Amino acid sequence: MIVINTKSALQNAVGEYKAKGKQVGLVPTMGALHRGHLELIKQAREENDIVVCSIFVNPIQFNNQEDLEKYPRFPEQDIAFIQDFCDICFMPSVEEMYPSAPTEKYDFGALEQVMEGAMRPGHFNGVCIVVNRLFELVTPDRAYFGKKDYQQLVIIQHLVKSLHLNIDIRPVEIVRDVDGLALSSRNKRLSAQARKEAPFIYRTLQTAKDNSRYLNPQELQTWIEKQFAANKHFQLEYARIVNADTLQTIADYNECPSVIICVTAWLDNVRLIDNITIK
Ligand code: PAF
């Protein structure tokens, strides 16, 4: 694996592979890599000749300065972790990625007016600016995104469609610890005690899925809210039962082909996000 820090070197390296007809898979990340990222990389490895992994803590997708400052960064460990699975690791500086303040504005309509989009104004615009710039530099055949950030996945699928990009967006299943906690770079910020409490999120989602057999979506949302309200360790930011394609809340499970429960909750000053597909 070669580590590249500049856009021009990245374009040259990828260009050489593309000239030889190689298929390129891109795995965009913000580092602090874990087994969830490795799953994205392994799937990219299986489906492409060349795998490019980008590691860049993208400042313009953070709407909270403290979250940006506290975001875990372990560049040397990250490189060692993916060394055997990737061909290129792209690690640009902020100046390299944004020589001047970015001004692109994307419109995702109703997709970004709910859940993460409503709670974190400008977040998805910042995500899509960096992702689209990476797409332009790498021109991948396929790009890999985890289902944990489900709304991000849907919004990136929308971006690719609306810009008519010839990139196959490949969703990858959530990877969980043995106790059910969805792997996330932010988990590294949990205290030992909080880490023990954290599986409550997925346990609640699993029971909620069972309860969907006899509670309608609104009743189910209320049931989830009550579980979190009764647990002093958590502050629930939102729980939503949504149409998995449009991300809009539903009144009846039968109104759409696929339904997902999305939750975001605070534990120990760390914002955790998870979801479960119920249909
Ligand atoms: O999911 C992430 O880690 C980030 O949002 C992404 C897609 C790498 C863009 O910075």
Residues whose N, C-alpha, C, O or C-beta is under 5 A from the ligand:
A	BS01	PAF	P28 T29 M30 F56 N58 V127 V130
